[in-house]
């Protein structure tokens, strides 16, 4: 998918953004439990969207650099984050961003890395982490094994039930579904095998399958890496 297409899609999706429950937000608590309660280091979020997870990081880290391709997403993120002056929201492509020898105590990415060359971006993020820093990835996956398909089948009846409990509705409005369907036509997701292969250089990275068609990758950079 081209950079321009991704940007256009998420500028459109930003119009429907809210702070309610969704599949990605469902796993925020899971990601946060791998981080310290407070740190003097900086954090980086790639594909920050409207800034929900960036604001959670800002409660724990000294500063947060939050990048997204979509100007509209960044505009909304800034509007919703006035109480967090330690977040720097920028419209940027991480593959071309000049980090100028910066390093981070945490790097997080939610539902974004499937748009990027996975092996090379994971290596780049690994280099940007400080010793003992944490890399947190949550993203969508393509089913490939009987277990994947079984977990996906289990998620199907749970999805509307949980959506109803969390949001008071069974489905998204028609215009929201249409926007996501348009974006999804060109989305390509990795399998767990591909994720494990791409992260092979990150020694002891933990890749976990989750409900709701997601996987997580959690890695702590050792001082000797």
KOLZA-943268 format. One record per atom (N, C-alpha, C): x, y, z. Coordinates in nm, 4 decimals, always signed. Layout:
      east     north        up
         X         Y         Z
...
END
This chain:
      east     north        up
   +0.0842   -0.1186   +0.0000
   +0.0000   +0.0000   +0.0000
   +0.0882   +0.1243   +0.0000
   +0.0560   +0.2232   -0.0816
   +0.1358   +0.3442   -0.0902
   +0.1167   +0.4303   +0.0330
   +0.2185   +0.5128   +0.0624
   +0.2111   +0.6052   +0.1742
   +0.0923   +0.6998   +0.1578
   +0.0715   +0.7496   +0.0363
   -0.0394   +0.8422   +0.0115
   -0.1744   +0.7771   +0.0399
   -0.1890   +0.6501   -0.0006
   -0.3153   +0.5788   +0.0225
   -0.3399   +0.5589   +0.1725
   -0.2370   +0.5213   +0.2466
   -0.2521   +0.5036   +0.3911
   -0.2928   +0.6349   +0.4557
   -0.2258   +0.7425   +0.4161
   -0.2573   +0.8737   +0.4731
   -0.4008   +0.9135   +0.4431
   -0.4441   +0.8954   +0.3192
   -0.5806   +0.9317   +0.2818
   -0.6833   +0.8486   +0.3588
   -0.6558   +0.7184   +0.3708
   -0.7483   +0.6309   +0.4428
   -0.7650   +0.6759   +0.5875
   -0.6541   +0.7074   +0.6536
   -0.6632   +0.7400   +0.7958
   -0.7074   +0.8835   +0.8198
   -0.6867   +0.9707   +0.7239
   -0.7510   +1.1017   +0.7343
   -0.9028   +1.0854   +0.7340
   -0.9519   +0.9944   +0.6519
   -1.0957   +0.9680   +0.6479
   -1.1425   +0.8994   +0.7768
   -1.0672   +0.7988   +0.8234
   -1.1063   +0.7262   +0.9435
   -1.1020   +0.8148   +1.0678
   -1.0151   +0.9155   +1.0656
   -1.0058   +1.0063   +1.1801
   -1.1384   +1.0770   +1.2067
   -1.2178   +1.0972   +1.1027
   -1.3463   +1.1659   +1.1188
   -1.4414   +1.0889   +1.2095
   -1.4188   +0.9573   +1.2223
   -1.5074   +0.8725   +1.3019
   -1.4434   +0.8299   +1.4328
   -1.3294   +0.8872   +1.4643
   -1.2565   +0.8441   +1.5831
   -1.3258   +0.8904   +1.7102
   -1.3249   +0.8015   +1.8091
   -1.3732   +0.8384   +1.9424
   -1.2853   +0.7676   +2.0450
   -1.3108   +0.7946   +2.1704
   -1.2288   +0.7370   +2.2766
   -1.2907   +0.6097   +2.3339
   -1.3857   +0.5526   +2.2631
   -1.4530   +0.4331   +2.3127
   -1.3709   +0.3069   +2.2942
   -1.4287   +0.1963   +2.3370
   -1.3619   +0.0662   +2.3297
   -1.3448   +0.0226   +2.1854
   -1.2312   -0.0394   +2.1559
   -1.2121   -0.1087   +2.0290
   -1.1152   -0.2237   +2.0506
   -1.0895   -0.3010   +1.9453
   -1.0051   -0.4195   +1.9601
   -0.8635   -0.3855   +2.0039
   -0.8107   -0.2735   +1.9565
   -0.6750   -0.2359   +1.9961
   -0.6712   -0.1884   +2.1412
   -0.7663   -0.1016   +2.1762
   -0.7715   -0.0533   +2.3131
   -0.7929   -0.1642   +2.4148
   -0.8543   -0.2732   +2.3720
   -0.8765   -0.3878   +2.4601
   -0.7458   -0.4403   +2.5174
   -0.6354   -0.4199   +2.4447
   -0.5063   -0.4747   +2.4870
   -0.4112   -0.3697   +2.5441
   -0.4580   -0.2479   +2.5657
   -0.3712   -0.1460   +2.6255
   -0.3185   -0.1901   +2.7616
   -0.4047   -0.2441   +2.8450
   -0.3616   -0.2860   +2.9786
   -0.2574   -0.3972   +2.9697
   -0.2746   -0.4876   +2.8762
   -0.1758   -0.5948   +2.8564
   -0.0391   -0.5359   +2.8218
   -0.0361   -0.4377   +2.7331
   +0.0902   -0.3758   +2.6950
   +0.1520   -0.3003   +2.8114
   +0.0718   -0.2250   +2.8845
   +0.1239   -0.1417   +2.9924
   +0.1854   -0.2229   +3.1052
   +0.1402   -0.3452   +3.1249
   +0.1949   -0.4230   +3.2361
   +0.3406   -0.4626   +3.2130
   +0.3916   -0.4437   +3.0905
   +0.5314   -0.4729   +3.0615
   +0.6218   -0.3515   +3.0809
   +0.5652   -0.2406   +3.1301
   +0.6400   -0.1161   +3.1447
   +0.6505   -0.0767   +3.2915
   +0.7544   -0.0001   +3.3261
   +0.7639   +0.0501   +3.4635
   +0.6557   +0.1528   +3.4916
   +0.6250   +0.1705   +3.6192
   +0.5228   +0.2682   +3.6579
   +0.5683   +0.4103   +3.6295
   +0.6996   +0.4334   +3.6340
   +0.7537   +0.5669   +3.6059
   +0.8967   +0.5519   +3.5543
   +0.9346   +0.6395   +3.4622
   +1.0683   +0.6346   +3.4032
   +1.1114   +0.7744   +3.3633
   +1.2406   +0.8014   +3.3736
   +1.2964   +0.9287   +3.3288
   +1.3376   +0.9240   +3.1820
   +1.3141   +0.8118   +3.1163
   +1.3469   +0.7980   +2.9746
   +1.2363   +0.8577   +2.8883
   +1.2635   +0.8669   +2.7586
   +1.1634   +0.9074   +2.6603
   +1.0981   +0.7836   +2.6006
   +0.9778   +0.8010   +2.5484
   +0.9069   +0.6932   +2.4786
   +0.8744   +0.7378   +2.3370
   +0.8557   +0.6407   +2.2494
   +0.8211   +0.6639   +2.1097
   +0.7005   +0.5781   +2.0758
   +0.6003   +0.6392   +2.0113
   +0.4905   +0.5601   +1.9555
   +0.4845   +0.5822   +1.8058
   +0.4757   +0.4721   +1.7324
   +0.4694   +0.4754   +1.5873
   +0.3280   +0.4405   +1.5441
   +0.2653   +0.5309   +1.4684
   +0.1260   +0.5116   +1.4309
   +0.0356   +0.5440   +1.5476
   +0.0498   +0.6641   +1.6026
   -0.0182   +0.6989   +1.7282
   -0.1669   +0.7244   +1.7107
   -0.2146   +0.7438   +1.5871
   -0.3562   +0.7737   +1.5685
   -0.3968   +0.8991   +1.6436
   -0.5070   +0.8912   +1.7160
   -0.5561   +1.0077   +1.7904
   -0.4969   +1.0178   +1.9301
   -0.3946   +0.9369   +1.9582
   -0.3141   +0.9585   +2.0773
   -0.3563   +0.8886   +2.2040
   -0.4482   +0.7942   +2.1968
   -0.4947   +0.7282   +2.3180
   -0.3842   +0.6588   +2.3945
   -0.3025   +0.5801   +2.3257
   -0.1953   +0.5090   +2.3957
   -0.0799   +0.6033   +2.4287
   -0.0571   +0.7046   +2.3460
   +0.0465   +0.8040   +2.3766
   +0.0182   +0.8714   +2.5106
   -0.1079   +0.8995   +2.5372
   -0.1424   +0.9636   +2.6638
   -0.1172   +0.8705   +2.7825
   -0.1368   +0.7419   +2.7624
   -0.1032   +0.6458   +2.8684
   +0.0477   +0.6412   +2.8906
   +0.1239   +0.6432   +2.7824
   +0.2699   +0.6454   +2.7960
   +0.3169   +0.7730   +2.8656
   +0.2500   +0.8837   +2.8374
   +0.2911   +1.0118   +2.8949
   +0.2761   +1.0162   +3.0463
   +0.1957   +0.9283   +3.1022
   +0.1820   +0.9207   +3.2475
   +0.3000   +0.8484   +3.3119
   +0.3801   +0.7794   +3.2281
   +0.4890   +0.6974   +3.2817
   +0.6275   +0.7445   +3.2387
   +0.6350   +0.8139   +3.1258
   +0.7647   +0.8528   +3.0701
   +0.7796   +1.0040   +3.0679
   +0.9054   +1.0476   +3.0701
   +0.9355   +1.1907   +3.0762
   +0.8787   +1.2648   +2.9563
   +0.9054   +1.2125   +2.8373
   +0.8530   +1.2715   +2.7136
   +0.8106   +1.1586   +2.6204
   +0.7164   +1.1892   +2.5340
   +0.6689   +1.0929   +2.4341
   +0.6745   +1.1597   +2.2972
   +0.7431   +1.0956   +2.2033
   +0.7399   +1.1360   +2.0635
   +0.6395   +1.0452   +1.9942
   +0.5337   +1.1040   +1.9380
   +0.4238   +1.0274   +1.8797
   +0.4113   +1.0626   +1.7320
   +0.4303   +0.9631   +1.6454
   +0.4334   +0.9852   +1.5007
   +0.3151   +0.9183   +1.4330
   +0.2624   +0.9849   +1.3310
   +0.1574   +0.9259   +1.2479
   +0.1616   +0.9903   +1.1105
   +0.1237   +0.9132   +1.0086
   +0.1206   +0.9650   +0.8716
   +0.0052   +1.0612   +0.8466
   -0.1007   +1.0476   +0.9242
   -0.2245   +1.1209   +0.8967
   -0.2268   +1.2568   +0.9660
   -0.2276   +1.3663   +0.8897
   -0.2386   +1.4989   +0.9529
   -0.3663   +1.5147   +1.0353
   -0.4740   +1.4556   +0.9881
   -0.6010   +1.4682   +1.0602
   -0.5946   +1.3941   +1.1939
   -0.5331   +1.2742   +1.1953
   -0.5167   +1.2015   +1.3210
   -0.4337   +1.2835   +1.4196
   -0.3254   +1.3422   +1.3718
   -0.2391   +1.4215   +1.4589
   -0.3123   +1.5448   +1.5104
   -0.3925   +1.6076   +1.4257
   -0.4703   +1.7244   +1.4697
   -0.5620   +1.6865   +1.5853
   -0.6326   +1.5743   +1.5713
   -0.7243   +1.5307   +1.6769
   -0.6453   +1.4920   +1.8019
   -0.5323   +1.4249   +1.7833
   -0.4494   +1.3853   +1.8980
   -0.4064   +1.5077   +1.9781
   -0.3653   +1.6117   +1.9092
   -0.3245   +1.7343   +1.9799
   -0.4424   +1.7975   +2.0530
   -0.5591   +1.7984   +1.9886
   -0.6778   +1.8574   +2.0514
   -0.7171   +1.7832   +2.1785
   -0.6941   +1.6532   +2.1809
   -0.7336   +1.5718   +2.2955
   -0.6252   +1.5615   +2.4030
   -0.5122   +1.6235   +2.3811
   -0.3973   +1.6001   +2.4695
   -0.3417   +1.7276   +2.5307
   -0.4231   +1.8301   +2.5440
   -0.3739   +1.9563   +2.5992
   -0.3157   +1.9392   +2.7393
   -0.3673   +1.8419   +2.8138
   -0.3204   +1.8236   +2.9512
   -0.1913   +1.7440   +2.9574
   -0.1345   +1.7093   +2.8409
   -0.0098   +1.6328   +2.8351
   +0.0940   +1.7096   +2.7539
   +0.1552   +1.8129   +2.8102
   +0.2549   +1.8903   +2.7367
   +0.3824   +1.8122   +2.7065
   +0.3978   +1.6959   +2.7672
   +0.5177   +1.6141   +2.7423
   +0.5023   +1.5216   +2.6217
   +0.3944   +1.5377   +2.5435
   +0.3797   +1.4608   +2.4197
   +0.4067   +1.5521   +2.3009
   +0.4936   +1.5069   +2.2127
   +0.5241   +1.5780   +2.0887
   +0.4635   +1.4992   +1.9727
   +0.3474   +1.5422   +1.9243
   +0.2810   +1.4765   +1.8119
   +0.3353   +1.5338   +1.6813
   +0.3758   +1.4456   +1.5908
   +0.4309   +1.4899   +1.4633
   +0.3744   +1.4060   +1.3488
   +0.3447   +1.4728   +1.2367
   +0.3098   +1.4023   +1.1134
   +0.4406   +1.3563   +1.0504
   +0.4607   +1.2256   +1.0411
   +0.5909   +1.1762   +0.9957
   +0.5808   +1.0307   +0.9533
   +0.6723   +0.9920   +0.8654
   +0.6927   +0.8536   +0.8228
   +0.8145   +0.8011   +0.8977
   +0.7946   +0.7008   +0.9811
   +0.9050   +0.6513   +1.0637
   +1.0211   +0.6001   +0.9798
   +0.9928   +0.5513   +0.8590
   +1.1001   +0.4962   +0.7761
   +1.1959   +0.6052   +0.7278
   +1.1509   +0.7313   +0.7282
   +1.2355   +0.8413   +0.6816
   +1.2653   +0.9434   +0.7908
   +1.2259   +0.9147   +0.9125
   +1.2405   +1.0123   +1.0207
   +1.3851   +1.0168   +1.0698
   +1.4359   +1.1372   +1.0932
   +1.5713   +1.1555   +1.1438
   +1.5670   +1.1587   +1.2962
   +1.6057   +1.0484   +1.3583
   +1.6040   +1.0424   +1.5035
   +1.7284   +1.1042   +1.5662
   +1.8278   +1.1385   +1.4855
   +1.9469   +1.2109   +1.5321
   +2.0066   +1.1502   +1.6589
   +2.0301   +1.0211   +1.6506
   +2.0953   +0.9476   +1.7608
   +2.0119   +0.9454   +1.8887
   +1.8827   +0.9744   +1.8794
   +1.7965   +0.9631   +1.9967
   +1.7776   +0.8169   +2.0340
   +1.7496   +0.7937   +2.1600
   +1.7173   +0.6591   +2.2052
   +1.5989   +0.6673   +2.3009
   +1.5336   +0.5542   +2.3213
   +1.4070   +0.5531   +2.3938
   +1.4035   +0.4388   +2.4945
   +1.3359   +0.4650   +2.6054
   +1.3153   +0.3609   +2.7039
   +1.1991   +0.2704   +2.6694
   +1.1127   +0.3177   +2.5812
   +0.9993   +0.2367   +2.5333
   +0.9676   +0.2777   +2.3910
   +0.9413   +0.1797   +2.3076
   +0.8881   +0.2040   +2.1738
   +0.7645   +0.1173   +2.1581
   +0.6545   +0.1795   +2.1189
   +0.5279   +0.1088   +2.1042
   +0.4700   +0.1329   +1.9660
   +0.4003   +0.0332   +1.9148
   +0.3304   +0.0474   +1.7874
   +0.2073   -0.0413   +1.7895
   +0.0933   +0.0177   +1.7583
   -0.0337   -0.0536   +1.7628
   -0.0995   -0.0465   +1.6248
   -0.1228   -0.1634   +1.5658
   -0.1930   -0.1747   +1.4361
   -0.1294   -0.0883   +1.3282
   +0.0028   -0.0875   +1.3236
   +0.0740   -0.0043   +1.2266
   +0.1805   -0.0797   +1.1489
   +0.2530   -0.1692   +1.2139
   +0.3703   -0.2292   +1.1494
   +0.3350   -0.3172   +1.0301
   +0.2089   -0.3584   +1.0173
   +0.1747   -0.4372   +0.8984
   +0.1800   -0.3531   +0.7709
   +0.1886   -0.2211   +0.7857
   +0.2044   -0.1328   +0.6698
   +0.3512   -0.1169   +0.6288
   +0.4424   -0.1734   +0.7082
   +0.5852   -0.1491   +0.6897
   +0.6603   -0.2793   +0.6659
   +0.7820   -0.2723   +0.6085
   +0.8652   -0.3932   +0.5958
   +0.9062   -0.4407   +0.7346
   +0.8493   -0.5510   +0.7796
   +0.8523   -0.5866   +0.9207
   +0.9939   -0.6117   +0.9729
   +1.0721   -0.6883   +0.9006
   +1.2057   -0.7220   +0.9501
   +1.2927   -0.5976   +0.9652
   +1.2899   -0.5098   +0.8672
   +1.3762   -0.3920   +0.8723
   +1.3289   -0.2919   +0.9780
   +1.1976   -0.2756   +0.9938
   +1.1508   -0.1797   +1.0939
   +1.1770   -0.2323   +1.2345
   +1.1639   -0.3624   +1.2570
   +1.1945   -0.4168   +1.3891
   +1.3423   -0.3987   +1.4228
   +1.4290   -0.4193   +1.3242
   +1.5722   -0.3977   +1.3476
   +1.6001   -0.2520   +1.3796
   +1.5360   -0.1603   +1.3066
   +1.5545   -0.0174   +1.3316
   +1.5080   +0.0203   +1.4714
   +1.3918   -0.0296   +1.5121
   +1.3395   +0.0025   +1.6439
   +1.4264   -0.0583   +1.7532
   +1.4794   -0.1766   +1.7288
   +1.5699   -0.2368   +1.8252
   +1.6930   -0.1509   +1.8487
   +1.7452   -0.0916   +1.7420
   +1.8617   -0.0039   +1.7544
   +1.8290   +0.1241   +1.8308
   +1.7040   +0.1707   +1.8222
   +1.6654   +0.2951   +1.8881
   +1.6378   +0.2779   +2.0369
   +1.6223   +0.1545   +2.0808
   +1.5930   +0.1304   +2.2224
   +1.7182   +0.1443   +2.3083
   +1.7008   +0.2002   +2.4265
   +1.8067   +0.2007   +2.5260
   +1.8205   +0.0617   +2.5877
   +1.9377   +0.0277   +2.6430
   +1.9482   -0.0970   +2.7196
   +1.8408   -0.1031   +2.8272
   +1.7787   -0.2191   +2.8387
   +1.6673   -0.2443   +2.9306
   +1.5374   -0.1760   +2.8872
   +1.5368   -0.1145   +2.7687
   +1.4140   -0.0583   +2.7154
   +1.3226   -0.1665   +2.6606
   +1.1947   -0.1313   +2.6413
   +1.0942   -0.2288   +2.5986
   +1.0342   -0.1915   +2.4639
   +1.0225   -0.2907   +2.3779
   +0.9522   -0.2775   +2.2511
   +0.8186   -0.3486   +2.2636
   +0.7101   -0.2770   +2.2344
   +0.5752   -0.3317   +2.2443
   +0.5053   -0.3169   +2.1098
   +0.4633   -0.4271   +2.0522
   +0.3920   -0.4256   +1.9251
   +0.2603   -0.5000   +1.9420
   +0.1530   -0.4386   +1.8985
   +0.0238   -0.5060   +1.8864
   -0.0230   -0.4841   +1.7443
   -0.0565   -0.5914   +1.6760
   -0.0966   -0.5742   +1.5364
   -0.1871   -0.6889   +1.4942
   -0.2385   -0.6765   +1.3733
   -0.3280   -0.7780   +1.3195
   -0.2467   -0.8901   +1.2561
   -0.3049   -1.0099   +1.2527
   -0.2359   -1.1222   +1.1931
   -0.3254   -1.1968   +1.0964
   -0.2618   -1.2671   +1.0058
   -0.3303   -1.3545   +0.9113
   -0.3274   -1.4960   +0.9650
   -0.4434   -1.5607   +0.9722
   -0.4499   -1.6976   +1.0220
   -0.3791   -1.7924   +0.9262
   -0.3051   -1.8876   +0.9823
   -0.2356   -1.9857   +0.8998
   -0.2465   -2.1281   +0.9539
   -0.2765   -2.1437   +1.0820
   -0.2751   -2.2753   +1.1453
   -0.4135   -2.3097   +1.1980
   -0.4379   -2.4374   +1.2288
   -0.5660   -2.4744   +1.2894
   -0.5951   -2.3971   +1.4179
   -0.4906   -2.3697   +1.4976
   -0.5114   -2.2931   +1.6210
   -0.5552   -2.1502   +1.5888
   -0.4904   -2.0894   +1.4883
   -0.5296   -1.9545   +1.4472
   -0.6769   -1.9502   +1.4084
   -0.7188   -2.0460   +1.3270
   -0.8574   -2.0471   +1.2803
   -0.9544   -2.0753   +1.3959
   -0.9123   -2.1601   +1.4905
   -0.9985   -2.1895   +1.6052
   -1.0154   -2.0664   +1.6934
   -0.9064   -1.9931   +1.7172
   -0.9143   -1.8722   +1.7984
   -0.9992   -1.7671   +1.7271
   -0.9834   -1.7579   +1.5950
   -1.0657   -1.6653   +1.5183
   -1.2130   -1.7006   +1.5258
   -1.2436   -1.8312   +1.5217
   -1.3829   -1.8758   +1.5314
   -1.4402   -1.8441   +1.6692
   -1.3576   -1.8568   +1.7734
   -1.4020   -1.8235   +1.9085
   -1.4319   -1.6742   +1.9214
   -1.3527   -1.5925   +1.8519
   -1.3711   -1.4475   +1.8611
   -1.5001   -1.4005   +1.7948
   -1.5474   -1.4751   +1.6955
   -1.6640   -1.4296   +1.6200
   -1.7868   -1.4054   +1.7082
   -1.8280   -1.5012   +1.7938
   -1.9456   -1.4726   +1.8783
   -1.9145   -1.3778   +1.9932
   -1.7884   -1.3770   +2.0399
   -1.7527   -1.2896   +2.1509
   -1.7469   -1.1432   +2.1094
   -1.7117   -1.1195   +1.9834
   -1.6919   -0.9826   +1.9368
   -1.8181   -0.8960   +1.9533
   -1.9338   -0.9360   +1.9016
   -2.0525   -0.8503   +1.9194
   -2.0983   -0.8396   +2.0639
   -2.0779   -0.9473   +2.1416
   -2.1179   -0.9424   +2.2828
   -2.0352   -0.8385   +2.3574
   -1.9031   -0.8439   +2.3382
   -1.8161   -0.7496   +2.4077
   -1.8385   -0.6076   +2.3576
   -1.8599   -0.5932   +2.2264
   -1.8872   -0.4601   +2.1719
   -2.0150   -0.4011   +2.2336
   -2.1167   -0.4848   +2.2477
   -2.2416   -0.4373   +2.3072
   -2.2198   -0.3955   +2.4526
   -2.1445   -0.4756   +2.5281
   -2.1205   -0.4447   +2.6681
   -2.0386   -0.3170   +2.6846
   -1.9406   -0.2979   +2.5955
   -1.8478   -0.1851   +2.6102
   -1.8991   -0.0560   +2.5463
   -1.9770   -0.0683   +2.4387
   -2.0158   +0.0512   +2.3630
   -2.1665   +0.0722   +2.3556
   -2.2441   -0.0296   +2.3921
   -2.3891   -0.0169   +2.3846
   -2.4451   -0.0425   +2.2457
   -2.3628   -0.0921   +2.1540
   -2.4114   -0.1229   +2.0191
   -2.3463   -0.2522   +1.9713
   -2.4124   -0.3162   +1.8764
   -2.3612   -0.4425   +1.8228
   -2.2639   -0.4219   +1.7073
   -2.2861   -0.3171   +1.6293
   -2.2035   -0.2931   +1.5115
   -2.1693   -0.1448   +1.5025
   -2.0715   -0.1159   +1.4180
   -2.0361   +0.0231   +1.3908
   -2.1386   +0.0851   +1.2955
   -2.1515   +0.2173   +1.2950
   -2.2372   +0.2830   +1.1968
   -2.1925   +0.2497   +1.0539
   -2.2853   +0.2593   +0.9597
   -2.2572   +0.2196   +0.8219
   -2.1373   +0.2935   +0.7629
   -2.1244   +0.4259   +0.7902
   -2.0156   +0.5017   +0.7299
   -1.8804   +0.4598   +0.7865
   -1.8784   +0.4173   +0.9125
   -1.7531   +0.3709   +0.9732
   -1.7133   +0.2372   +0.9124
   -1.8093   +0.1458   +0.9011
   -1.7803   +0.0158   +0.8400
   -1.7318   +0.0335   +0.6970
   -1.7936   +0.1246   +0.6232
   -1.7541   +0.1471   +0.4837
   -1.6106   +0.1983   +0.4755
   -1.5728   +0.2876   +0.5654
   -1.4366   +0.3418   +0.5644
   -1.3349   +0.2339   +0.5959
   -1.3642   +0.1493   +0.6941
   -1.2708   +0.0420   +0.7283
   -1.2644   -0.0640   +0.6187
   -1.3779   -0.0934   +0.5570
   -1.3775   -0.1909   +0.4478
   -1.2960   -0.1416   +0.3304
   -1.3056   -0.0135   +0.2995
   -1.2261   +0.0445   +0.1916
   -1.0777   +0.0324   +0.2224
   -1.0390   +0.0632   +0.3443
   -0.8986   +0.0513   +0.3826
   -0.8540   -0.0946   +0.3806
   -0.9409   -0.1832   +0.4284
   -0.9042   -0.3239   +0.4398
   -0.8820   -0.3949   +0.3072
   -0.9328   -0.3380   +0.1994
   -0.9158   -0.4024   +0.0686
   -0.7689   -0.4126   +0.0279
   -0.6865   -0.3240   +0.0788
   -0.5447   -0.3248   +0.0404
   -0.4528   -0.3591   +0.1573
   -0.5098   -0.3897   +0.2723
   -0.4281   -0.4288   +0.3874
   -0.3761   -0.5713   +0.3697
   -0.2513   -0.5942   +0.4111
   -0.1920   -0.7277   +0.4111
   -0.1326   -0.7516   +0.5493
   -0.1697   -0.8625   +0.6129
   -0.1246   -0.8912   +0.7483
   -0.0264   -1.0082   +0.7479
   +0.0699   -1.0074   +0.8393
   +0.1640   -1.1195   +0.8477
   +0.1040   -1.2365   +0.9250
   +0.1570   -1.3535   +0.9030
   +0.1249   -1.4691   +0.9863
   +0.2161   -1.4684   +1.1091
   +0.1827   -1.5504   +1.2075
   +0.2696   -1.5604   +1.3250
   +0.4078   -1.6120   +1.2858
   +0.4123   -1.7034   +1.1906
   +0.5420   -1.7533   +1.1439
   +0.6255   -1.6401   +1.0872
   +0.5652   -1.5546   +1.0068
   +0.6381   -1.4420   +0.9482
   +0.6837   -1.3432   +1.0555
   +0.5999   -1.3202   +1.1562
   +0.6385   -1.2296   +1.2655
   +0.7582   -1.2866   +1.3406
   +0.7546   -1.4155   +1.3698
   +0.8662   -1.4770   +1.4425
   +0.9941   -1.4748   +1.3586
   +0.9814   -1.4968   +1.2301
   +1.0989   -1.4908   +1.1438
   +1.1545   -1.3484   +1.1385
   +1.0669   -1.2496   +1.1273
   +1.1107   -1.1103   +1.1173
   +1.1750   -1.0614   +1.2461
   +1.1350   -1.1194   +1.3589
   +1.1875   -1.0754   +1.4882
   +1.2989   -1.1653   +1.5398
   +1.3525   -1.2517   +1.4550
   +1.4525   -1.3493   +1.4996
   +1.5763   -1.2832   +1.5591
   +1.6114   -1.1643   +1.5100
   +1.7308   -1.0952   +1.5609
   +1.7078   -1.0352   +1.6991
   +1.5841   -1.0246   +1.7414
   +1.5526   -0.9718   +1.8747
   +1.5487   -1.0892   +1.9716
   +1.6614   -1.1170   +2.0309
   +1.6750   -1.2365   +2.1134
   +1.5707   -1.2398   +2.2244
   +1.5001   -1.3536   +2.2324
   +1.4001   -1.3778   +2.3375
   +1.2755   -1.2897   +2.3251
   +1.2512   -1.2326   +2.2070
   +1.1253   -1.1611   +2.1872
   +1.0093   -1.2595   +2.2024
   +0.9042   -1.2162   +2.2690
   +0.7887   -1.3029   +2.2928
   +0.6751   -1.2626   +2.2003
   +0.6372   -1.3528   +2.1123
   +0.5273   -1.3304   +2.0184
   +0.4082   -1.4136   +2.0651
   +0.2940   -1.3486   +2.0849
   +0.1771   -1.4137   +2.1424
   +0.0555   -1.3906   +2.0546
   -0.0208   -1.4960   +2.0296
   -0.1483   -1.4862   +1.9592
   -0.2555   -1.4411   +2.0584
   -0.3450   -1.3526   +2.0132
   -0.4536   -1.3040   +2.0984
   -0.5870   -1.3199   +2.0269
   -0.6935   -1.3084   +2.1059
   -0.8267   -1.2988   +2.0472
   -0.8383   -1.1722   +1.9626
   -0.9424   -1.1685   +1.8835
   -0.9750   -1.0523   +1.8005
   -0.8669   -1.0258   +1.6956
   -0.8113   -1.1355   +1.6420
   -0.7268   -1.1315   +1.5231
   -0.6018   -1.0455   +1.5425
   -0.5456   -1.0524   +1.6638
   -0.4261   -0.9750   +1.6970
   -0.3130   -1.0660   +1.7443
   -0.1925   -1.0112   +1.7343
   -0.0768   -1.0712   +1.8008
   -0.0028   -0.9603   +1.8740
   +0.0774   -0.9985   +1.9708
   +0.1666   -0.9021   +2.0352
   +0.3094   -0.9516   +2.0237
   +0.4003   -0.8561   +2.0184
   +0.5436   -0.8834   +2.0262
   +0.5985   -0.7962   +2.1382
   +0.6596   -0.8601   +2.2369
   +0.7163   -0.7894   +2.3510
   +0.8625   -0.8272   +2.3622
   +0.9488   -0.7263   +2.3680
   +1.0933   -0.7515   +2.3760
   +1.1584   -0.6508   +2.4683
   +1.2414   -0.7005   +2.5574
   +1.3218   -0.6142   +2.6428
   +1.4661   -0.6223   +2.5973
   +1.5238   -0.5093   +2.5685
   +1.6610   -0.5047   +2.5169
   +1.7601   -0.5198   +2.6310
   +1.8399   -0.6232   +2.6233
   +1.9412   -0.6445   +2.7237
   +2.0604   -0.5517   +2.6991
   +2.1380   -0.5269   +2.8037
   +2.2512   -0.4341   +2.7929
   +2.3541   -0.4829   +2.6939
   +2.3613   -0.6133   +2.6715
   +2.4635   -0.6693   +2.5813
   +2.4174   -0.6778   +2.4377
   +2.2912   -0.6357   +2.4081
   +2.2383   -0.6491   +2.2718
   +2.3152   -0.5600   +2.1753
END
